[in-house]
Amino acid sequence: MTQDARRHLGPDNQAVLLMAGLADLAVTTLGSALGSVRGLLRRSDTSELAADAERELLSRGRLMLERHAVVPPAHLEVLAREALARRAADGG
């Protein structure tokens, strides 16, 4: 659609076209996903694939939590520990 043609469309028409495009994309994606699921269900090692997927998800979840949920020590706590270590090293 050209720039000139877009100007003649009202906001309502643009919204309808956008929604139709999103619906088409969703149907296409869903069709591809269903085809993949059908192919997986025909396999004889479906239970092994499910177990592998579960292990993979657990590993990913663990990594994500380790990456984002670790709270660094409080700044003043770190400074206090360093001060105590210096005093101990100086013999004081």
C-alpha positions as CSV (number, residue, x, y, z in Angstrom):
1,M,0.0,0.0,0.0
2,T,1.4,3.4,-1.0
3,Q,1.8,6.4,1.3
4,D,-1.0,8.1,-0.6
5,A,-3.4,5.2,-0.2
6,R,-2.7,5.1,3.6
7,R,-3.7,8.7,3.9
8,H,-7.1,8.0,2.5
9,L,-7.7,5.2,5.0
10,G,-9.3,6.3,8.2
11,P,-8.0,5.2,11.6
12,D,-10.8,2.6,11.8
13,N,-9.9,1.1,8.5
14,Q,-6.2,1.0,9.4
15,A,-7.1,-0.8,12.7
16,V,-9.2,-3.3,10.8
17,L,-6.4,-4.0,8.4
18,L,-3.9,-4.4,11.3
19,M,-6.2,-6.8,13.1
20,A,-6.7,-8.8,9.9
21,G,-3.0,-9.0,9.4
22,L,-2.4,-10.1,13.0
23,A,-5.2,-12.7,12.7
24,D,-3.6,-14.1,9.5
25,L,-0.2,-14.3,11.2
26,A,-1.7,-16.1,14.2
27,V,-3.5,-18.6,12.0
28,T,-0.4,-19.3,10.0
29,T,1.8,-19.7,13.1
30,L,-0.8,-21.9,14.8
31,G,-1.0,-24.1,11.7
32,S,2.8,-24.5,11.7
33,A,2.8,-25.3,15.4
34,L,0.0,-27.9,15.0
35,G,1.9,-29.6,12.2
36,S,5.0,-29.8,14.4
37,V,3.0,-31.3,17.3
38,R,1.5,-33.9,15.0
39,G,4.9,-34.8,13.8
40,L,6.1,-35.2,17.4
41,L,3.2,-37.3,18.4
42,R,4.0,-39.8,15.6
43,R,7.5,-40.4,17.0
44,S,8.1,-43.5,19.1
45,D,10.4,-41.6,21.5
46,T,7.8,-39.0,22.6
47,S,8.3,-39.7,26.3
48,E,12.0,-39.2,26.0
49,L,11.5,-36.0,24.1
50,A,9.2,-34.8,26.9
51,A,11.7,-35.7,29.6
52,D,14.5,-33.9,27.6
53,A,12.3,-30.8,27.3
54,E,11.5,-30.9,31.0
55,R,15.3,-31.1,31.9
56,E,16.0,-28.3,29.5
57,L,13.3,-26.1,31.0
58,L,14.6,-26.8,34.5
59,S,18.1,-26.0,33.5
60,R,17.0,-22.8,31.9
61,G,15.0,-21.8,34.9
62,R,17.9,-22.5,37.2
63,L,20.3,-20.4,35.1
64,M,17.8,-17.5,34.9
65,L,17.4,-17.5,38.6
66,E,21.1,-17.7,39.2
67,R,21.7,-14.8,36.8
68,H,18.9,-12.5,38.0
69,A,18.0,-13.5,41.5
70,V,21.3,-13.3,43.2
71,V,21.4,-10.3,45.5
72,P,24.8,-8.8,45.9
73,P,26.0,-8.2,49.5
74,A,25.2,-4.8,51.0
75,H,27.9,-2.2,50.2
76,L,28.4,-1.3,53.9
77,E,28.8,-5.0,54.7
78,V,31.5,-5.4,52.1
79,L,33.3,-2.3,53.5
80,A,33.1,-3.6,57.1
81,R,34.6,-7.0,56.1
82,E,37.4,-5.3,54.2
83,A,38.1,-3.1,57.3
84,L,38.2,-6.1,59.6
85,A,40.5,-8.0,57.2
86,R,42.9,-4.9,57.1
87,R,42.9,-4.8,60.9
88,A,43.6,-8.5,61.2
89,A,46.4,-8.2,58.6
90,D,48.0,-5.2,60.5
91,G,47.8,-7.2,63.7
92,G,45.4,-4.8,65.4
